[in-house]
Amino acid sequence: MSDEPVTEPDGREYRIGELAEAAGVPVRTLRYYQERRLLPPPRREGRIGLYSEEHLARLRMIANLLERGHTLEGIRELLAAWEQGRDIETVLGVEKAVTTPWSTEVPVTMTMDELAALFPDEEVGAASVRRALDLGLIEIDGDRVTHWSRRQLDATVTLVRAGVPLEAVLSAGRELQQSMDALAAMFVDLIATHVVGRLEEQDLGELTDTLARLRPGAQVTVEAGFAAAMDRQGAASRPAPAPVLGRGGPTGGVGAGERLEGRVRGARVRLPRRARGAPGRRAATAGARRVAAPAAPRPEVLAADRTTPGRR
C-alpha cells in the first residue's frame, strides 16, 4: 500500500480528532490503522496532519468490510489490490468464493426436555450436554437448545436407539471432527498451493469461477472415499467362506464335502471312514457267513445221484 500522503487542495480536511469523530472510531484505532498501513499518511502543514474525504471514505470502507467478517489483514490485501488498479468487487468475489460457508445444514431448536425425550433409554446428563457443547454440536440459550444440524441429530438418535450408547456416539464425533479437520487442511493446502498461488498474477474472475467449481468436486471426493472405506471395512469383517464341494480342504488334502459326495466327474465314490464304518462291518460279516456256510447241492447233482447204480 502506498505511503504517499494524500493531498486534497479542494474539499474538506480534518485533523485526526475530527476524522475519528466523523468516522465513528476512536483516535487510537485510527492510529492503529495507520500503523497497519490500512490508511495513508495525512498531508502535513508544519506539525499538523490534515486528512481528506478520501481518508474518511477509506475508514468507512474498512468498517463495512469488518462488519462483513473480513480480517484486518484481508482488508489490507484488498486495499492493496485496489490501489494496484484491480476492481475491488472482483477481489471481493474471490474472497467470497474462499470464505463462503461450505455447510448447508439446517439447525433445529427445542427445549432441553424435548431433546432428552429423543433418547428415552438414555440419561442425557450434564456430562453429555457439556461434551456436546465442547464439540460445537449444540448451543444453549436459557432453556432452549439449538443443535447445529437436524440431519446429524437424526443420525445420532438412530444410533442410540439401535443400541449405541450416547457417550460412544459423542466420542466417535470427536474423532470424526479431528479426521475431518485434517482432511480439510489438506484440501486447503492443495488449493492454496496449486490453484490460488499469487493473486496478483492471476485473472481474478477466472479464479473465482475455478474456486466455485472445486467445491462440489471436493465434496464428492470425500463422499466417494468414505463409501469405499466402508466397503473395505465390510469386506474385512466378513467371515472366511466355507470349503467348496469338490475342492481341497484347508490343509490341501481331500475336503470333507468331497469325501461325502465323491467326485462329480470321478468314476468311484470314496466315503469317509467314519461314514462307512458300521454298515461296512455288517456287510463284511454277512459276506463271511455266506462263505463259511455249506453250499446247497445243485439239482443236476441230485438227479445223477439217484440214477447211478450202487449208490443209494
Disulfide bonds with the S-S distance in Angstrom:
none
